[in-house]
Amino acid sequence: MRAVAGIVGRIAPDILVLQGIDWDLEGRTLSALADAFRAAGAEYPHRFAARPNSGLATGLDLDGDGRPGGPGDAQGYGRFPGQGGMAVLSRWPIVAEESREYTGTLWRDLAGALPPRLGAVPFPSAAAFAVQRLSSVAHWDVAVALPGGPVLHLLTWHASPPVFDGPEDRNGRRNHDEAAFWLRHLDGQGPDPPPEGPLVLIGDANLDTLDGDGRPEALRALLRHARLQDPVPRSEGGAEAAERQGGANAAHRGDPAADTADWDDDAAGPGNLRVDYILPSRDLAVRGAGVFWPPASRADPALFGADGNAASRHRMVWMDLEPLP
């Protein structure tokens, strides 16, 4: 927690989207984090956290191992309800009546869904797929009232890693469709009309459009969407790490300065990838953007530790935005 709080205090964003934070009914985990952020110099009086799909038991065998009740049989992978959820913290008020949760959306209800299949039968069974939700963690539209300006909508999600499965490609297809949900939403094919004002698509897609495993078509379409822009935040540390490590990074096609996650680059790892995104709508001016990943010579050991991952394998992506006049 110290490393996370130190990074948040250093960057001090006005709005913070957290991934991988455990959810609990009384919000004690989030409150403890907010207290740590306050002590580090970043205060967030307004917060949004709702129950995620991770760890939400189904009583069915969803991962096809023949045994219900395991972490892979929850609506999203998790050993207990709420493991690895999400949260939004803000200096400015969150408009509850304009915020939406889409975490309960069934996978089968997504237009053009790519369900996992073995032969003609949905994996692992028709009954299991009938209750399978799309979100491995959550899909939210969180509305924030900007000071003296419009309401900003944060479209945020945390997708399943597109690996750790078999020929049914359950995780790969789910990862694709979790991004495709926002495509449908922005194109007016979602459960609600898309926001009319400024918005930011922000989250962990767990997918690089050029490197690593997965089905990048939906994410690539989001990066090219007419309503969105991709400023491609960069860092010196990402470029340095790729050059220093070699391995899997040497075969990557993407710009290593745009990487946002530091994974192993040996035979078992994908190397560093760009998997975390901030995509503002075109009615927002981008005044600055970056990935908080300084080169090793300037990395604070208290924030990064000996291996660079004291806070997380994922680096904080930041962006300075303001509405166009």
N, C-alpha and C positions, 0 to 999 in steps of 0.2 A: 504493500500500500504506500510506503514512503516514496518509492520511485515513481509510482503513478501520480501521487499528489505533487511531487516535485516538478514533474513535467507539466501537469495542468497549471500549477502556479507559475511556471516559467512562461508558458504561452498565454495563459489567462484568456481563453476565448469567451466571447459574450454568450455563446450557445455551445454546449458540449453534448455530443452524442457518444455514449459509452456502449461498448460491446463486451460481452463476456462477464457481465456482472450478475451474480446470483440474485434472483427475485425472491422476496418473502412477503407474506401477506401484510405485515405491519410496516414494511419498508425500512427495517432496521439496518440492513446492509447498505442501502443507498444513503441513509442518514449518516452512518458512520463515515462513508466516503465523502459526503458533502462537508462534514466537520473537518476532515483531513484537508480537503481543498481550501476551506476557509482559513485554516491555520497556515496554509501555504500561500495565501494571498488572493485566492479566487473564490468569490462567494456567489452561490447560486440559490436564491430564495424560491425559485420556481422549478418544479420537477415533474416529470411524467414517467411513470413505470407501470406497466400492466403485465398480467400473467402471460408468460411466453408458452410456446408449445414444448419447449425443451423439458424433458422429464415428465410430461403430462401422460399418465398411464392410460392405456387403451384396453388392457385385458386381452389383447389379441397378439398373434405372432405377426409382426409387421416386417421383421428383417429376414424371415424365411429360415430361421435356424431350428424350427420345430419346437421351440420353448417360449411361451409367452412370459411376459413379466420382466424381461431384461431391458437395459438402457436403450437398445435398438428397437424396442417394441413400443416406446413412448411416441407421442406425436412428433417429437423432435428428440434427437439423441440426448439422454440425460439420466443420471443415476438417481436423481431425486427431483421433485417438482420445482421448476424455476432455475435449475442449474444453467449457468451461462446465458442469462437473459440480456435485456437491453435497458437503457434509461436515457432520458433527455433531461439535461439541466440547463437552466437559463437565467440570465440576469433580468430578463423581461418576462412579463406575464404570459403564461400558456393559456390559450383560449380553448377551454374544454369543450364548449358547444360546437366548435368548428374542427375539433380533432376527431380522427377516426381510427378504429382498429380493424384490420383485415386478417387477423391471426387465425380466426376460425374458418376462413375460406377453405372449402374442400378442393383438393387437387383436381378431382375429376370435373369440377365446375369451371376451370380455367379454359377459355376459348383456345382451341389449338393445343391443348396439353399434350405432353409426351409421357404417357404413363409407362412405368417399367413393366416389361412383359417377358414371359417365358413361353414361347409358342403363342397360342391364341388366348392364354389366360393371364390376366393382370397379376403381377408379382406382389406378394406370394400367393394371393387368392383374391377372388372378386370381392368377398366379404371384407377382407382387410383393406383393399383399396377403396371400398365404398366409404370408409370412415377416415381415411388418411387425409389429413390437412396438408395444404400446400406449404405453409411456412414451417421450416425446421426450427426457427426461433420465433420470429414475429415479422409482420408488415404493419407499419403505422404511418399515418399522416398526422403529424403533431403541428398545431397552429400556434405561432408565437406572435404576439403583438409588438411590432417594432416601435420604438419611441418616436412619436410624431409622424409615423408613417403607416404603411399598409401592414396587413397580417402576412407573415411569411410561413409557408407550409413546408415542413420537413418530411419528405417521403423517405422513410428509413427502413432498413431490413438487415438481417444477418443470414446469409445463405448457407446451406449445407456444403461441406467440402465435396467436390465432385469425384471423390475417390473412396476407397475402403468398401468396395462392393464387387459384385461378380458380373457375369454376362448380361444380367438384367439391367445393369447400369442405373440402378435405382437412384443413387446419389448424384450421378452425372446429369440425369434427366431432371431430377428435382431442382438441382442448382440452376439449370437452364430456365426452368419454368418459374423459379422465384424471381429472376430478372424479367422474364416475359410478363409477369403480373404487372409490373410498372409500365411496360410497353402498352399493354391493353388499357391500363388505367389512363395514361396520358392521351391515348387515342379515343377515349370515350367509350371503351368497351368493358369498364370495370363495374363493380357494384354501385359506385357513386360517380357523379360527374367529376372530372378533374378540377383542381383549384383553378380559379380564373386569374388570380394574382401571382406575385412572385413565389417561386418554390425552389427548393434544393433537393435533389436526389442524393442521399448520403447514406453510406453504409459499407458493410463488409460483404462484397460479392463472392469472396472466396474463389476468385477466378481472375486469371490474367488473359487478356484477349489474344496474346501472341505466344505465350510460353506456358509450360505446365500442362496438366490434364484438364479435360472438361469440354463442354460444348459452348463455345463463345458467341454463337450467332445472336442470341437475344441481347447480351451485354453490348456487343458491337453495335447493334441497332440503337440501343440507348445512347451510346456515345455519339452517334450520328443524328439523333432525333432532332427534328426541326425546332423543338421548343427548348432544347438544352444546349449548353456549351461545355466543353472539356478543356479547362486551362492547363491540365497535366502538371500538377505540382511536382517539384523536383527537390533533390537534396544532394549535397556533396558526399555525404556518408554512404548513400546507396551506391553511387558510382564507384567510390573507393572500395567498398566491401566486395562488389562483384569482381573488380580487378584483382583484389588481394586473394579471393577465394578460388577463382577459376572454376574447375569442376563443371557442374551443371550450368553455372552461369555463363561459361564460355560459349555454350551452344545457343544461348537465348537470343531471340531476335529483337526484343524490346529494349528501350532505353533504360539502362540500369539506374540512372539518376531518378527515374520515375517509380522505382520499386518502393513498396510500402511494407513489406514483410520479409523477415530474415529467417529463411528456412535452410536446413542442411543442404549442402551442395554435393554430398557424396552419392553413391549409387542408389541409396534409399530415399534421398531427398530431392525436391524439385528445384532447389536453389532459390534465390531471392526473386520475388514476384511483385507485380502491381496488382493488388487485390482489394484495396480500400479506395473508395471513390467519393468525391464531392463534385456534383454536376449541377451548377446553378442554371436557372432559366435565363433566357436571353434578355429579359427585362431587368437583370441585375448587372451592375458594373463590377468587374473583378479588379480590385486595387492591389492585390498581392496574393500569393499562394505558395505553399511549400510543404515539404515533409520534414518533420523534426528528426533529423538523422545527421548530426554533425560528423565530420571526419574524426577518426580515432584521436587525433592530436588535440581536438577541442571538446571531446565528449566527457562530460562530468561523470566520474565513476559512481557517484551517489545516485545518478539517474539511470545509468546504463549498465553498471556492473562490469565484471570482468569479461563476460561474453557478449555484452551489448544488449542483452535481453532481460535486464532486471525487472523492467515494468511489463514487457510483453514482446513477443516476436514481431508484433505489428507496431509500426511507428505512427505517431500522431500526424494526421494530415490536417492542415489548416488552410483557411482562405479568408481574406478580407473582402467583404461584399457590401454594396450599397445600392439602393434602388436608383434606376435611371430617372432623371427629371422628366 
